[in-house]
Amino acid sequence: MSDPTRRAILEFLARSGEVTAGAIADAVDDVGRTAVSSHLRVLRTGGLVEERKQGRYRYYELAADGPVLDALAFLQSILHLGVSDAAAATTQPASPPGEADESASMTGRRRTG
């Protein structure tokens, strides 16, 4: 999934559903048909894509119960945590630089003196 062409193929399949290898190759402009076939083989071997043969055509679609769902759930959890952390950071007022140090030193003076 780190390869941009594979991500483009996965995105196209997510939008299009089941399509032929030729349609995928036409949609992914960066590489030729042979390269798309190689990427599809990697995605199929990884369980991200399913292949169905009908006559001389091969149809591909996202593997509905494959690792795509696990990856999506994982990424959603990361995004949720990131959004939660960002929201928490924006709701807590930030102290101006040096203010925390100054109040700590004043507190220290009160205790000693």
trRosetta pair geometry for C-beta under 8 A, 3 or more apart (Angstrom, degrees):
i j d omega theta_ij theta_ji phi_ij phi_ji
1 6 6.2 -128 -113 110 33 124
1 7 6.3 78 -168 -78 66 85
1 10 7.3 4 -123 -15 88 158
1 48 7.5 155 -70 -93 98 157
1 71 6.9 150 -55 -153 166 157
2 6 7.8 41 55 54 36 127
3 6 4.2 76 74 9 103 109
3 7 6.8 -174 90 -10 53 83
3 39 7.1 -143 105 -126 143 111
4 7 5.5 -53 -146 37 35 113
4 8 6.3 39 153 -22 66 103
4 30 7.4 25 108 35 110 173
5 8 5.5 -51 -149 34 34 113
5 9 6.5 36 150 -20 65 102
5 28 6.2 77 -154 -173 84 136
5 30 5.8 -130 -95 76 98 129
5 31 5.5 19 -124 -1 143 134
5 35 7.1 -58 179 142 163 114
5 36 7.6 -131 172 -99 120 63
5 39 5.4 -112 118 -96 113 156
6 9 5.5 -49 -149 34 35 113
6 10 6.3 35 152 -17 66 105
6 39 5.2 -157 -84 -165 78 112
6 42 6.8 -71 -100 88 130 123
6 43 6.0 166 -148 -68 104 110
7 10 5.6 -54 -147 39 33 112
7 11 6.2 35 153 -21 66 106
8 11 5.7 -52 -145 36 30 112
8 12 6.3 33 154 -20 63 106
8 27 7.8 -178 154 122 101 94
8 28 5.1 118 117 -117 127 102
8 30 7.2 131 21 15 165 123
9 12 5.8 -55 -149 36 29 111
9 13 6.3 27 154 -16 65 107
9 24 5.9 38 -135 -167 91 120
9 28 6.0 -18 -73 -65 75 142
9 36 7.0 148 -92 -148 124 87
9 39 5.8 165 -21 126 154 128
9 40 6.8 -149 -168 -79 154 74
9 43 6.6 -128 102 -38 136 158
9 49 7.7 -34 135 -73 118 145
10 13 5.7 -56 -146 39 31 110
10 14 6.2 35 153 -24 65 106
10 43 7.1 -171 -69 -131 93 140
10 48 6.7 -49 -102 158 115 129
10 49 7.7 -123 -97 -67 76 105
10 62 7.0 74 -150 -96 76 104
10 68 7.5 176 -151 -119 120 119
11 14 5.6 -53 -148 33 31 114
11 15 6.5 22 156 -12 64 107
12 15 6.0 -62 -151 41 30 105
12 16 5.7 -2 163 3 68 123
12 19 7.5 -71 141 39 102 149
12 24 6.1 135 103 -129 144 76
12 27 4.8 119 -131 119 145 148
12 28 6.8 -100 -23 -55 151 90
13 16 6.1 -70 -126 52 25 94
13 17 7.4 -138 -173 44 58 1
13 19 7.0 -138 -109 26 68 107
13 24 7.4 3 -63 -104 88 114
13 49 6.7 -119 -104 -115 173 105
13 60 6.4 -75 -107 121 125 98
13 61 5.9 153 -167 -143 110 40
13 62 5.0 140 129 -45 121 84
14 62 6.1 50 -81 -42 65 141
16 19 4.9 1 129 -37 132 131
16 23 7.4 -176 167 134 158 130
16 27 7.8 -115 -36 -67 151 165
17 61 6.0 -16 174 -121 50 115
18 52 7.3 -6 -151 30 129 126
18 59 5.0 30 177 168 103 117
18 60 7.0 171 -146 82 62 29
18 61 4.0 -46 -88 -60 72 121
19 23 4.2 -100 171 79 117 137
19 24 6.0 138 101 -50 118 82
19 59 6.7 172 91 -149 15 78
19 60 6.4 -28 66 58 66 77
19 61 7.5 120 13 -77 60 73
20 23 4.7 102 57 2 79 99
20 24 7.2 -140 99 -2 47 84
20 57 5.3 -61 -123 -167 116 115
20 58 6.8 107 -151 73 68 51
20 59 5.8 -52 -89 -97 53 64
20 60 7.6 85 -156 14 13 82
21 24 5.6 -54 -153 35 37 113
21 25 6.3 38 150 -20 68 105
21 33 7.6 82 141 -159 101 92
21 36 6.8 142 -176 119 87 115
21 37 6.3 40 -170 -92 135 80
21 40 6.4 -66 -122 -33 103 170
21 57 7.6 -174 18 -166 90 71
21 58 5.0 32 -23 73 117 102
21 59 7.9 -123 -27 -91 69 22
21 60 6.4 84 -76 -11 68 118
22 25 5.6 -53 -146 36 33 112
22 26 6.3 33 154 -19 65 104
22 33 7.3 -7 -113 -124 60 119
22 57 7.9 -69 4 -134 111 97
23 26 5.7 -52 -148 36 32 112
23 27 6.3 28 154 -18 64 109
24 27 5.8 -61 -149 38 31 109
24 28 6.2 8 161 -2 69 110
24 36 5.7 158 114 180 103 133
24 40 7.0 98 100 -74 160 124
24 60 6.4 0 -41 51 144 132
25 28 6.3 -63 -137 47 27 95
25 32 7.3 9 -159 167 112 39
25 33 4.3 20 -143 -105 153 73
25 36 4.3 -159 -95 34 82 162
25 37 7.8 -3 -75 -39 119 74
28 31 6.2 -13 129 44 111 86
28 36 5.8 146 61 -100 134 116
31 35 3.7 -93 167 87 127 141
31 36 6.0 158 96 -51 109 74
31 39 7.6 111 75 -18 154 133
32 35 5.2 98 56 13 68 101
32 36 7.1 -123 109 -6 37 92
33 36 5.5 -54 -146 35 34 113
33 37 6.4 38 154 -22 66 102
34 37 5.7 -52 -153 33 32 113
34 38 6.7 33 149 -19 64 103
35 38 5.5 -51 -151 34 36 113
35 39 6.4 35 151 -17 67 104
36 39 5.6 -54 -148 38 34 111
36 40 6.2 37 152 -21 66 105
37 40 5.6 -53 -146 36 31 113
37 41 6.5 36 153 -23 63 102
38 41 5.7 -51 -153 30 32 114
38 42 6.7 31 150 -17 63 103
39 42 5.7 -52 -152 35 35 112
39 43 6.3 32 151 -16 67 107
40 43 5.6 -55 -144 41 33 110
40 44 6.0 35 155 -21 67 107
40 49 6.3 -93 -155 94 72 158
40 51 7.5 93 162 -82 112 116
40 60 6.0 -95 -145 -93 122 156
41 44 5.7 -54 -143 38 29 111
41 45 6.2 30 156 -19 64 107
42 45 5.8 -55 -145 38 28 111
42 46 6.3 22 155 -13 63 111
43 46 5.8 -59 -146 43 29 109
43 48 4.5 -79 -169 68 83 113
43 49 4.1 47 127 4 111 122
44 47 7.8 49 177 -66 30 21
44 48 7.5 -90 -72 55 23 70
44 49 4.9 -64 -77 78 63 96
44 50 7.2 106 -126 -109 86 19
44 51 5.4 1 -117 -24 137 114
44 60 7.7 -98 -73 -126 106 110
46 49 8.0 54 62 16 87 79
46 67 6.9 -79 152 43 87 137
47 63 5.7 -83 167 46 63 170
47 66 4.2 -177 153 -156 91 120
47 67 5.2 88 94 2 115 102
48 62 7.0 -53 164 -143 68 71
48 63 5.8 -169 173 18 16 112
48 66 5.9 -173 -102 116 26 139
48 67 6.1 -57 -80 63 72 96
48 68 5.3 103 -143 -60 75 97
49 60 5.3 0 179 -167 119 108
49 61 7.0 156 -155 80 73 27
49 62 6.4 -62 -106 -111 61 35
49 63 6.0 -123 -80 -28 6 90
49 66 8.0 -84 -15 46 20 164
50 60 7.0 155 79 -150 47 56
50 61 5.6 -18 58 64 95 78
50 62 7.5 28 12 115 88 17
50 63 4.8 120 -37 -90 93 76
50 64 7.8 -25 -8 -1 135 74
50 66 7.5 -176 -48 -31 93 135
51 58 5.6 -17 -164 -173 105 108
51 59 7.1 141 -159 75 52 48
51 60 5.6 -22 -100 -96 67 76
52 58 7.2 149 75 -161 41 57
52 59 4.6 -21 63 63 95 101
52 60 7.8 -176 21 -74 72 31
52 61 7.8 10 1 10 110 101
53 57 7.4 157 -154 88 53 48
53 58 5.5 -28 -99 -103 68 73
53 59 7.7 -174 -80 19 20 76
54 57 5.4 -17 69 68 81 96
54 58 7.9 153 24 -97 65 26
54 59 6.4 22 9 -9 110 114
61 64 7.9 5 125 -42 111 85
62 66 7.6 -144 167 41 70 116
62 68 5.4 -11 -173 -10 110 175
63 66 3.0 38 107 -5 130 132
63 67 7.5 41 77 28 128 60
63 68 5.9 151 63 2 81 115
64 69 7.6 34 165 -42 41 120
65 69 6.6 -24 -135 5 37 139
66 69 7.0 133 70 10 43 89
67 70 4.9 -54 -152 41 58 116
67 71 5.8 60 148 -24 81 101
68 71 5.8 -55 -147 38 30 110
68 72 6.2 31 153 -20 64 108
69 72 5.6 -53 -144 37 31 113
69 73 6.3 32 156 -19 65 104
70 73 5.9 -54 -148 36 29 109
70 74 6.3 30 153 -19 63 108
71 74 5.7 -56 -148 37 31 113
71 75 6.2 27 156 -16 66 107
72 75 5.9 -55 -144 39 29 108
72 76 6.2 30 156 -20 64 107
73 76 5.7 -55 -146 37 29 112
73 77 6.5 30 155 -21 63 104
74 77 5.9 -56 -152 33 30 110
74 78 6.6 29 151 -17 64 104
75 78 5.6 -52 -150 36 35 112
75 79 6.3 34 153 -17 67 106
76 79 5.6 -54 -145 39 33 111
76 80 6.1 36 154 -22 66 106
77 80 5.6 -51 -144 36 31 113
77 81 6.4 31 155 -17 64 104
78 81 5.8 -56 -150 37 30 109
78 82 6.2 30 153 -19 65 108
79 82 5.6 -55 -146 38 31 113
79 83 6.2 30 156 -17 66 106
80 83 5.9 -55 -146 38 29 108
80 84 6.2 30 154 -20 64 107
81 84 5.6 -55 -146 37 31 112
81 85 6.2 29 156 -17 66 107
82 85 5.8 -55 -146 38 29 109
82 86 6.2 27 156 -18 64 108
83 86 5.7 -54 -144 38 31 111
83 87 6.2 32 156 -21 65 106
84 87 5.8 -55 -147 36 29 110
84 88 6.4 28 155 -18 64 107
85 88 5.7 -55 -147 36 31 111
85 89 6.3 31 155 -20 64 107
86 89 5.7 -54 -148 35 31 112
86 90 6.5 23 157 -14 64 108
87 90 6.0 -61 -149 39 30 105
87 91 6.4 23 157 -17 65 110
88 91 6.0 -62 -146 37 30 106
88 92 6.6 20 160 -14 65 109
89 92 6.4 -62 -148 36 29 103
95 99 4.5 -138 173 71 106 122
95 100 5.0 99 104 -46 157 95
96 99 4.7 88 63 -22 80 124
98 101 5.4 -59 -153 42 47 113
98 102 5.9 48 151 -25 77 106
99 102 5.7 -54 -145 35 31 112
99 103 6.4 25 160 -14 65 105
100 103 6.2 -56 -146 38 29 105
100 104 6.4 30 154 -20 63 108
101 104 5.8 -58 -150 36 30 112
101 105 6.4 24 155 -16 65 106
102 105 5.9 -57 -148 37 30 106
102 106 6.4 29 153 -18 65 106
103 106 5.5 -52 -144 37 35 112
103 107 6.2 40 153 -23 66 103
104 107 5.6 -51 -148 34 31 113
104 108 6.4 35 150 -21 63 105
105 108 5.4 -49 -149 35 36 116
105 109 6.5 40 151 -22 65 101
106 109 5.6 -49 -150 32 36 112
106 110 6.6 37 152 -21 65 102
107 110 5.8 -52 -152 32 33 112
107 111 6.7 32 152 -19 64 105
108 111 5.9 -56 -152 33 32 110
108 112 6.5 13 158 -6 66 110
109 112 6.1 -68 -146 45 30 98
109 113 5.6 -26 175 25 68 120
110 113 6.8 -84 -128 55 17 79
